[in-house]
């Protein structure tokens, strides 16, 4: 029933803002004063819950962020599923729970979410909530890297550079370092300079 309360509150805010101002845009405020744009004409409950979660996360109100991510995640929002998985992985706004982290990452990975692919790869690499599987970790890093995730590119580059799981490929490592460095990844930039 919690979701329904939020749904109706956000819908009412949108309706009244449109009715009173004649405009389609309205803002919900977090306690930190950040605004979230809510468009009544294109109301997407899952995305709006996710955006509210982001605002609360940015204002460091993690338990509220986790609650909104949870609502959006239950509605199938892949970014919310990935963020909620991360919150469970590190214990931000919720109790640390690797099993729940993996559960939400898998849901988001099924929707090709690059952040979830990276994070689930990290879980496989370090044995967080799943049996350690370096091949699966590298596969997930590659999926994420192919979608432009600079952290996945960096991690995959290190695997190719140092021959993790028999994957020694200096040319591929340099290419991935360059791609991550071009996006501003400072460790990739430093390692690329050191290597040359």
N, C-alpha and C positions, 0 to 999 in steps of 0.2 A: 504494500500500500504506500510505502515511502515514495516510490517512483511516481505514482499517480499524483501525489501532493506536489512534487516538483514540476511535473508535466503541466498541471493546471496552473500553478503559480506563474511559470514561464509563459504559458499561453495567455493568461490574463494580463500580464505585464505587456506582452506584445500587442494584444488587442487594445488595451487602454492607451498605449502610446500612439498607436495608429489613429484611434478615434479622437484623442485629444489634440494631437499635433498635426494630423493629416499627413504625417510622414510614415514611411515604412520602417524606419530604424528606431531602436530603443536600446537602452543600456541597463543591464543589471549590475549592481555594484557588489564587489566583495568587501569585506571589512577593511581591506587595505586601500579601498577606493578605486581599484582598477575597474574599468568598464568592459563589458562583453556585449558585442552587438547582437541583437536578436531581431531577425527580420520576420515579421508576421506573415508576409506573403510567401515566404519560402521556408516555413518552419520545419526543421528536421530535429526531432527530439533527441536522437542519439548524438548528433553533432553538437547540438546546443549543450547537452550535458557534458560532453567532452570539453567544449570550450570553457564552460564554467570550471571544470576540473583543472584545466590549464591555468586559468586565472588564479585559482586558489593555490596551485603548485608554485606559480611565480611569486605569490605573496607569502610563500612558506607556510601556508595553512594546510599541511599535508593530510590530516585526517579528513578534512572537508574535500580536498582534491580526490583522495582515494574513494570517498563515497560517490562523488559524481562520476569518476572513472568507472566505478563498479556498475552504476546504472547504465552508462553508455555501453560498457562492455557486455552486459547482459542483453542489450539490444543489438549486438553484433558489430559494434564499431571497432574496427581493427586497431586504430591508433590508441583507443581507450584500453583495449585488451592488452596491448603492448606496454602501455604506461602502468597499468595495474599490475601486470606481471613484474615489471621493474620495481614497483613499490614493495611487492611481496619479496622479491629477491634481496633487496637491501634493507627492508624493514622501515620503510618511510610511510608514516601515517597508518600503518597496519603492522601486525606482528610479522617478523621475518618468517617466511614459510616457502621453502624451495619447491615443494610439491605444488603449491598454488601458483607460484611463479611459472613453473613449467606448464601447468594447465592453461594459463592465460596466454603464454607465449605460443603454445601449439595452436590455439584458436586463431591467433593473429597470423601465424606463419601460414595457416591454411588459406589466408587471404593475401598472401605474398607481401606481408608487411616487412620492410627491410630492417627496421629497428628490432622487431621480434626475432627475425632470422639471426641477426647478430647476437642478441642476448641469449637465445636458445643455444646457439653455437657455443657461447661462453659457458653455459650450463653443462653442455656435453664435454667441453674441454677440461673444465675444473671439477666435474663430478658434483654439480649443484642440483640435487633433486632427481638426477638421472644417473645411470651407470656411465662411467667415463667412456667416451667413444670419440677418439680424435678424428677418425674419418668422417663421422657425422658432423662434428664441429666444423671441420674444414669445408664440407659441402654447404653447410648453412652460411659460413662466412662468405663463400663464393656467391651464393644466391644474393646475399645482401650487398656485397661489393659490386656485383653486376648492376644493381639498382642505384649505385652511386654513393653508398654509405661509406664515408671516409674512414671511420674506425674499423669497419670490416676490411676495407682495402689495406689499411695499415697492418692489421693482425695477419691477414693472409700473406702480405708481403714478407713479414717476419718468418712465417712458416716456410715460404719458398726460399728465403735467404739462408735459413739455418737448417733446412732439410727435415723439417718436422714430418713424421710419418712417411719418410722416404720421398718427400716432394722437394728435392733440391733443384731449383730452377732460378739462377741469378737474373736472367733476362726478365722473367715474369715478375720477380721480386722488384726489380728496378721500375718496371712499368707500373706496378701497383703503388709503390712508394710515390712515384711522380703524380699519379692520379690523386692520392690522398693529400700530398703536399700542395697540389694546385688548388685544393679546397681549403687550405689553411691549417692542415693537421700539423702541429708544431713538432711532434715526435717524428713523423714521417719526413718532414723537412730536415731535421737534425740528422737523422740516420742516413738520409740520401746524401747529404753533404759530407758526412763522415766516411761514407762508403766510396766516394769518388776520388 
